[in-house]
Amino acid sequence: MGDKDTAHYDFDHWRQLAEQDPAAFEALRRRILDEAISAAPGRRQERLRRLQWRIDQTRRTAANPLAACLRISAMMWESVSGPQGLVRTMNLLANRWDGVPRPLPQRRAGRVLRFPGH
């Protein structure tokens, strides 16, 4: 897999690298993720970095790779079908569309708590 061609995914290359040199695998994985996030529109980069942090923490705290995969998959499904997920948003849009655009309901602002020393 060439460095310039990150769109091509060679499973055998990645598997071999992970088996033979886990540190190099992790460094390359991190670099490719950082490049992909940096290539996103500026307004999306912070959200993507936070999501990647959550994924990394899930991987780090899972008992094994399969457990990490299952937990990350559950996170994905929650973002699709959960209470604030894609399915709900699409249904809101479909049910409100009668040819006249209407804004989605606004989220209520939360109250910011001040802590001593901050």
N, CA, C and O of each residue as an XYZ file, in Angstrom:
472
protein
N       0.848     -1.178      0.000
C       0.000      0.000      0.000
C       0.886      1.231      0.000
O       1.671      1.439      0.925
N       0.763      2.029     -1.018
C       1.565      3.238     -1.098
C       1.014      4.324     -0.202
O      -0.192      4.389      0.034
N       1.895      5.182      0.302
C       1.473      6.250      1.190
C       0.503      7.207      0.505
O      -0.377      7.771      1.156
N       0.659      7.396     -0.815
C      -0.187      8.348     -1.517
C      -1.548      7.757     -1.849
O      -2.485      8.499     -2.143
N      -1.673      6.439     -1.806
C      -2.917      5.784     -2.188
C      -3.607      5.199     -0.962
O      -3.703      3.979     -0.828
N      -4.085      6.055     -0.070
C      -4.724      5.567      1.145
C      -6.142      5.087      0.880
O      -6.734      4.436      1.740
N      -6.709      5.391     -0.296
C      -8.057      4.935     -0.604
C      -8.070      3.434     -0.861
O      -9.094      2.782     -0.654
N      -6.950      2.877     -1.309
C      -6.863      1.437     -1.552
C      -6.543      0.745     -0.233
O      -5.557      1.067      0.430
N      -7.376     -0.192      0.130
C      -7.214     -0.887      1.400
C      -6.758     -2.314      1.120
O      -7.519     -3.113      0.575
N      -5.539     -2.635      1.483
C      -4.974     -3.964      1.291
C      -4.992     -4.691      2.637
O      -4.083     -4.531      3.452
N      -6.034     -5.489      2.856
C      -6.214     -6.165      4.136
C      -4.988     -6.985      4.520
O      -4.541     -6.934      5.666
N      -4.443     -7.739      3.572
C      -3.284     -8.595      3.873
C      -2.083     -7.777      4.328
O      -1.357     -8.192      5.232
N      -1.868     -6.625      3.714
C      -0.764     -5.749      4.125
C      -0.957     -5.295      5.571
O      -0.032     -5.367      6.380
N      -2.169     -4.827      5.887
C      -2.447     -4.352      7.236
C      -2.340     -5.493      8.257
O      -1.787     -5.308      9.341
N      -2.866     -6.658      7.911
C      -2.791     -7.811      8.817
C      -1.341     -8.182      9.086
O      -0.953     -8.397     10.235
N      -0.552     -8.255      8.045
C       0.857     -8.608      8.178
C       1.599     -7.563      9.022
O       2.395     -7.917      9.892
N       1.342     -6.304      8.767
C       1.984     -5.244      9.536
C       1.589     -5.341     11.013
O       2.441     -5.200     11.890
N       0.320     -5.578     11.287
C      -0.143     -5.690     12.676
C       0.508     -6.869     13.388
O       0.829     -6.777     14.573
N       0.702     -7.958     12.686
C       1.323     -9.143     13.283
C       2.819     -8.961     13.501
O       3.346     -9.366     14.537
N       3.510     -8.354     12.532
C       4.962     -8.264     12.577
C       5.475     -7.034     13.326
O       6.533     -7.084     13.952
N       4.738     -5.945     13.264
C       5.205     -4.707     13.889
C       4.010     -3.881     14.363
O       3.623     -2.915     13.706
N       3.422     -4.261     15.512
C       2.227     -3.558     15.994
C       2.429     -2.051     16.160
O       1.500     -1.277     15.926
N       3.620     -1.628     16.559
C       3.867     -0.194     16.734
C       3.802      0.535     15.387
O       3.229      1.621     15.295
N       4.383     -0.056     14.355
C       4.326      0.554     13.021
C       2.888      0.556     12.494
O       2.455      1.520     11.864
N       2.158     -0.523     12.753
C       0.752     -0.589     12.371
C      -0.026      0.566     13.004
O      -0.774      1.273     12.329
N       0.166      0.740     14.307
C      -0.559      1.786     15.025
C      -0.160      3.173     14.536
O      -1.016      4.047     14.400
N       1.120      3.384     14.270
C       1.580      4.684     13.772
C       0.977      4.984     12.398
O       0.540      6.107     12.147
N       0.950      3.991     11.514
C       0.375      4.193     10.184
C      -1.134      4.407     10.278
O      -1.687      5.262      9.586
N      -1.792      3.637     11.126
C      -3.239      3.798     11.325
C      -3.544      5.222     11.789
O      -4.438      5.879     11.256
N      -2.802      5.684     12.775
C      -3.003      7.021     13.321
C      -2.758      8.089     12.256
O      -3.529      9.043     12.142
N      -1.684      7.929     11.476
C      -1.360      8.924     10.445
C      -2.452      9.003      9.389
O      -2.840     10.098      8.980
N      -2.951      7.857      8.946
C      -3.989      7.848      7.915
C      -5.283      8.461      8.450
O      -5.962      9.203      7.740
N      -5.620      8.149      9.696
C      -6.807      8.760     10.299
C      -6.646     10.271     10.410
O      -7.567     11.020     10.088
N      -5.480     10.719     10.865
C      -5.230     12.159     10.985
C      -5.321     12.858      9.629
O      -5.869     13.955      9.528
N      -4.783     12.219      8.588
C      -4.860     12.797      7.243
C      -6.302     12.897      6.776
O      -6.698     13.905      6.190
N      -7.091     11.857      7.033
C      -8.496     11.865      6.615
C      -9.267     12.961      7.353
O     -10.071     13.672      6.751
N      -9.021     13.092      8.644
C      -9.712     14.126      9.420
C      -9.276     15.514      8.953
O     -10.102     16.418      8.827
N      -7.996     15.679      8.701
C      -7.487     16.979      8.241
C      -8.019     17.350      6.864
O      -8.089     18.533      6.531
N      -8.393     16.366      6.064
C      -8.927     16.630      4.727
C     -10.403     17.008      4.762
O     -10.947     17.478      3.762
N     -11.049     16.808      5.900
C     -12.468     17.158      6.038
C     -12.616     18.670      6.132
O     -11.663     19.368      6.479
N     -13.810     19.182      5.823
C     -14.034     20.626      5.979
C     -13.720     21.055      7.410
O     -13.989     20.322      8.362
N     -13.159     22.228      7.548
C     -12.711     22.728      8.844
C     -13.753     22.647      9.939
O     -13.422     22.336     11.083
N     -15.010     22.922      9.610
C     -16.057     22.930     10.626
C     -16.372     21.531     11.139
O     -16.990     21.391     12.195
N     -15.963     20.503     10.420
C     -16.239     19.120     10.830
C     -15.063     18.462     11.546
O     -15.232     17.427     12.192
N     -13.885     19.047     11.440
C     -12.692     18.399     11.976
C     -12.754     18.182     13.485
O     -12.375     17.113     13.963
N     -13.216     19.156     14.234
C     -13.263     18.995     15.687
C     -14.191     17.844     16.070
O     -13.858     17.029     16.929
N     -15.350     17.784     15.430
C     -16.285     16.691     15.724
C     -15.677     15.335     15.364
O     -15.832     14.367     16.108
N     -14.993     15.266     14.234
C     -14.349     14.012     13.831
C     -13.244     13.615     14.802
O     -13.092     12.436     15.120
N     -12.474     14.586     15.273
C     -11.416     14.279     16.250
C     -12.016     13.769     17.560
O     -11.477     12.852     18.180
N     -13.111     14.355     17.972
C     -13.770     13.874     19.192
C     -14.321     12.469     19.005
O     -14.205     11.629     19.897
N     -14.919     12.213     17.850
C     -15.423     10.870     17.568
C     -14.282      9.862     17.546
O     -14.410      8.770     18.101
N     -13.165     10.217     16.909
C     -12.028      9.299     16.872
C     -11.482      9.051     18.269
O     -11.054      7.939     18.576
N     -11.490     10.074     19.120
C     -11.052      9.894     20.506
C     -11.949      8.883     21.206
O     -11.456      8.002     21.910
N     -13.267      9.000     21.021
C     -14.199      8.035     21.630
C     -13.927      6.622     21.130
O     -13.931      5.671     21.912
N     -13.693      6.487     19.839
C     -13.404      5.174     19.266
C     -12.107      4.623     19.854
O     -12.041      3.455     20.235
N     -11.081      5.461     19.927
C      -9.799      5.014     20.489
C      -9.944      4.591     21.943
O      -9.346      3.601     22.365
N     -10.738      5.338     22.718
C     -10.934      4.972     24.124
C     -11.715      3.666     24.242
O     -11.446      2.856     25.129
N     -12.664      3.466     23.363
C     -13.419      2.209     23.349
C     -12.487      1.045     23.047
O     -12.559      0.002     23.698
N     -11.621      1.220     22.071
C     -10.646      0.166     21.737
C      -9.713     -0.094     22.913
O      -9.405     -1.243     23.230
N      -9.266      0.983     23.558
C      -8.298      0.855     24.646
C      -8.888      0.139     25.852
O      -8.202     -0.646     26.506
N     -10.158      0.406     26.150
C     -10.753     -0.145     27.369
C     -11.463     -1.474     27.159
O     -11.887     -2.103     28.128
N     -11.598     -1.907     25.929
C     -12.268     -3.189     25.663
C     -11.367     -4.360     26.069
O     -10.140     -4.265     26.043
N     -12.007     -5.447     26.436
C     -11.266     -6.634     26.884
C     -10.449     -7.263     25.759
O      -9.399     -7.853     26.012
N     -10.920     -7.142     24.530
C     -10.239     -7.745     23.384
C     -10.742     -7.065     22.111
O     -11.700     -6.295     22.168
N     -10.118     -7.333     20.971
C     -10.529     -6.666     19.729
C     -11.987     -6.925     19.340
O     -12.656     -6.027     18.829
N     -12.484     -8.144     19.575
C     -13.873     -8.422     19.229
C     -14.823     -7.593     20.093
O     -15.813     -7.059     19.592
N     -14.527     -7.485     21.376
C     -15.356     -6.664     22.263
C     -15.331     -5.206     21.811
O     -16.357     -4.527     21.835
N     -14.161     -4.728     21.400
C     -14.059     -3.352     20.899
C     -14.917     -3.177     19.647
O     -15.628     -2.182     19.508
N     -14.846     -4.129     18.757
C     -15.629     -4.066     17.521
C     -17.121     -4.014     17.821
O     -17.850     -3.230     17.213
N     -17.575     -4.839     18.748
C     -18.990     -4.858     19.103
C     -19.427     -3.539     19.737
O     -20.512     -3.035     19.447
N     -18.585     -2.987     20.597
C     -18.926     -1.717     21.242
C     -18.947     -0.568     20.228
O     -19.822      0.296     20.286
N     -17.996     -0.557     19.311
C     -17.960      0.494     18.286
C     -19.152      0.352     17.350
O     -19.736      1.351     16.931
N     -19.513     -0.873     17.023
C     -20.693     -1.114     16.190
C     -21.951     -0.599     16.882
O     -22.817     -0.008     16.237
N     -22.055     -0.821     18.188
C     -23.204     -0.325     18.941
C     -23.243      1.202     18.918
O     -24.318      1.793     18.821
N     -22.074      1.844     19.006
C     -22.017      3.309     18.913
C     -22.555      3.772     17.563
O     -23.308      4.742     17.482
N     -22.160      3.066     16.508
C     -22.603      3.434     15.170
C     -24.120      3.312     15.056
O     -24.788      4.221     14.564
N     -24.659      2.176     15.516
C     -26.109      1.981     15.421
C     -26.867      2.990     16.256
O     -27.958      3.413     15.873
N     -26.310      3.383     17.388
C     -26.949      4.415     18.215
C     -27.038      5.729     17.440
O     -28.044      6.432     17.524
N     -25.984      6.062     16.685
C     -26.003      7.310     15.918
C     -26.985      7.242     14.748
O     -27.431      8.275     14.249
N     -27.317      6.041     14.317
C     -28.279      5.878     13.222
C     -29.703      5.789     13.753
O     -30.596      6.477     13.259
N     -29.919      4.944     14.758
C     -31.291      4.666     15.181
C     -31.623      5.132     16.589
O     -32.740      4.908     17.057
N     -30.690      5.772     17.274
C     -30.933      6.241     18.636
C     -31.863      7.441     18.676
O     -32.335      7.901     17.637
N     -32.129      7.950     19.881
C     -33.091      9.043     20.049
C     -32.764     10.305     19.255
O     -33.680     11.008     18.830
N     -31.510     10.605     19.048
C     -31.119     11.780     18.260
C     -30.456     11.365     16.950
O     -29.683     12.128     16.369
N     -30.759     10.160     16.491
C     -30.063      9.591     15.352
C     -30.581     10.011     13.994
O     -31.526     10.789     13.864
N     -29.928      9.467     12.999
C     -30.241      9.777     11.607
C     -31.672      9.401     11.253
O     -32.352     10.164     10.567
N     -32.142      8.253     11.701
C     -33.502      7.819     11.362
C     -34.530      8.831     11.878
O     -35.453      9.198     11.151
N     -34.378      9.277     13.115
C     -35.305     10.260     13.683
C     -35.267     11.556     12.882
O     -36.310     12.127     12.563
N     -34.072     12.012     12.561
C     -33.935     13.256     11.804
C     -34.585     13.136     10.434
O     -35.281     14.050      9.990
N     -34.360     12.014      9.765
C     -34.961     11.820      8.440
C     -36.491     11.758      8.535
O     -37.192     12.298      7.680
N     -36.997     11.101      9.575
C     -38.452     11.057      9.766
C     -39.018     12.435     10.037
O     -40.077     12.789      9.520
N     -38.311     13.220     10.849
C     -38.766     14.591     11.095
C     -38.835     15.374      9.795
O     -39.808     16.082      9.536
N     -37.814     15.244      8.993
C     -37.791     15.968      7.725
C     -38.909     15.491      6.800
O     -39.586     16.305      6.172
N     -39.104     14.181      6.716
C     -40.128     13.631      5.819
C     -41.530     14.018      6.280
O     -42.380     14.352      5.455
N     -41.776     13.980      7.566
C     -43.111     14.287      8.088
C     -43.432     15.767      8.035
O     -44.603     16.148      8.044
N     -42.414     16.603      7.982
C     -42.640     18.048      7.986
C     -42.612     18.629      6.573
O     -42.876     19.818      6.394
N     -42.302     17.825      5.587
C     -42.139     18.375      4.251
C     -43.455     18.338      3.484
O     -43.966     17.264      3.168
N     -43.991     19.490      3.191
C     -45.198     19.588      2.368
C     -44.955     20.603      1.246
O     -45.883     21.221      0.723
N     -43.697     20.747      0.903
C     -43.320     21.701     -0.126
C     -42.864     23.028      0.452
O     -42.316     23.866     -0.264
N     -43.089     23.222      1.744
C     -42.681     24.461      2.416
C     -41.582     24.113      3.408
O     -41.832     23.395      4.376
N     -40.372     24.607      3.186
C     -39.301     24.273      4.126
C     -39.565     24.857      5.508
O     -39.953     26.017      5.641
N     -39.351     24.049      6.523
C     -39.490     24.487      7.910
C     -38.245     24.064      8.661
O     -37.693     22.997      8.397
N     -37.802     24.879      9.585
C     -36.613     24.487     10.364
C     -36.953     23.358     11.329
O     -38.093     23.225     11.774
N     -35.951     22.553     11.640
C     -36.118     21.529     12.660
C     -36.261     22.208     14.017
O     -35.787     23.330     14.196
N     -36.904     21.552     14.971
C     -36.997     22.143     16.309
C     -35.609     22.443     16.856
O     -34.678     21.653     16.700
N     -35.488     23.590     17.494
C     -34.205     23.999     18.048
C     -33.946     23.266     19.357
O     -34.861     23.046     20.150
N     -32.698     22.895     19.571
C     -32.316     22.314     20.855
C     -32.301     23.424     21.890
O     -31.915     24.558     21.607
N     -32.722     23.079     23.081
C     -32.667     24.063     24.159
C     -31.237     24.167     24.657
O     -30.516     23.174     24.752
N     -30.849     25.379     24.968
C     -29.494     25.602     25.475
C     -29.406     25.076     26.901
O     -30.338     25.230     27.691
N     -28.288     24.462     27.216
C     -28.052     23.991     28.574
C     -27.490     25.102     29.442
O     -26.994     26.111     28.941
N     -27.570     24.906     30.726
C     -27.034     25.887     31.664
C     -25.574     25.531     31.937
O     -25.261     24.376     32.223
N     -24.688     26.507     31.851
C     -23.267     26.305     32.108
C     -23.020     26.471     33.597
O     -23.356     27.501     34.181
N     -22.438     25.465     34.197
C     -22.139     25.511     35.621
C     -20.725     26.017     35.825
O     -19.809     25.620     35.106
N     -20.547     26.881     36.789
C     -19.213     27.389     37.134
C     -18.720     26.627     38.342
O     -19.452     26.445     39.316
N     -17.473     26.179     38.277
C     -16.859     25.475     39.388
C     -15.777     26.351     39.996
O     -15.098     27.081     39.274
N     -15.607     26.292     41.299
C     -14.572     27.106     41.949
C     -13.195     26.822     41.339
O     -12.831     25.672     41.093
N     -12.454     27.881     41.106
C     -11.094     27.734     40.570
C     -11.037     27.633     39.063
O      -9.950     27.464     38.510
N     -12.160     27.729     38.376
C     -12.147     27.625     36.929
C     -12.728     28.841     36.289
O     -12.796     28.921     35.063
